[in-house]
Amino acid sequence: MRLRPLFLAACLALALPGLAETLDWDACVAETKAHNVDLVKAEANVDQSRLALIDSLSGYLPKLGLSASGSSSGPYDPQEGTFGSATGGGAPAYGLGLSASQNLFAGFSTLNSAAAARARLAEAEVGLRQTRASVAFSLREAFDQMLFAQEQIGMSVDIAARRKENVGLVSLRFEAGRENKGSLLETKAQAAQAVYDANRATRELKSSAFRLSQILGRLPDPALRVRGDLESVSVPAVPDTKALAPTLPPALKARAQVDEAKASLGGEYSGFLPSLNANASLNRSGYSGGAWPPQSGSWSAGLSLSWNLFNGFSDSMQSAAARSRSKIAELALEDTLRQAQIDLEQAYESLADAAESAEVRAAFLESSQTRAEIGRAQYTQGLLNFDNWNQIESNLIVARKQGLSSRRDAVDARAGWERALGKGFEP
């Protein structure tokens, strides 16, 4: 069994960090915050909602206008096709005007519009929190997968080397007539499998680098590597999921949608109420060549009240539809609270299971390593037959693979628990 191509590929995969930067967790977080597309879009949505809220408050402010005009007029003789001198002293007329208006009451529509905009801003802020939690989970998962893939290459090369040693050991016993050909062929097949696993691990590392590059907002970078460890995971105390559920992003978002629906419902009722406005204007006028500013002028001030008494049932139908939307939003909130509690329970169970499984697999790995050391010595001395020794060797390899996978699953489960809590990149 020739392992040279395998070792060359593995060495190249492990040496690539020297050809490209190697990122730790903090560096990945900083780059993701700055360049992740989903985060940038969610932040822009919050900014847009904040501007919409400011715009909705404009109804509380007066409207001011400034106007200027100029005109000239005189006789026109259609028979002769001639124009006479301008009237008004023979000079063009001009004018200046300043107007102001203020809505005093609009059936609470301004108040409800602002409340709806404020609810939409709250919804956008919760959406940003959800996006941060989702992106943080994806980043944690991709980062841990990179750690797993990097460690898996080293483990796979070790296993391939061990399988090659086993082929040599069985070959010696076969040549000495103390082992059968079937045992030799099986060890060779196992060595080939180990080479395949190592090559696949190298390919998986490249795929993991592409996935992490995408989350970081980079172009695909096969040379990207990370620095860290698949650390052990501790399980927090059993949470009060019923108390936590209303504080989670899905529940907060549903609550904001209820607030928006209620504000919209209040706005629909404004059609049944009158509208009161105050208006004022100041104007000056004169002719070219006269005093500046113009000496003749006028002013006006007043109140206007309007009340739509019948609108073809349009207001009634819109109010009924708004009441229906408000009821639907309240029911959705109740369902979201129930689902949030279920999601918390499931995420906590997954974390507890994964953490406990990692501890169990670590214990199996320790026992398998001890048995493998003893078994190899016994097989070499002829005190253990091939089938028993081969089973011990296989158990060790399975234990190593399962131990590594269980550590990755545990850190992923912890990331899933943090996502369920709505945590982003904060510690």
SULRA-V631784 format. One record per run of one state. SS is the DSSP state (@ for helix, = for strand, . for the rest). FROM is the first residue (numbers start at 1). TO is the last residue. Records with the same first field share a line. If there is no record, write none. Layout:
SS=FROM-TO + FROM-TO
//
This chain:
.=1-3 + 19-21 + 24-24 + 36-36 + 61-62 + 72-73 + 78-81 + 87-92 + 106-108 + 176-180 + 217-224 + 227-240 + 246-248 + 273-274 + 288-295 + 307-313 + 381-385 + 421-427
@=4-18 + 25-35 + 37-60 + 109-175 + 181-216 + 241-245 + 249-272 + 314-380 + 386-420
==22-23 + 63-71 + 74-77 + 82-86 + 93-105 + 225-226 + 275-287 + 296-306
//
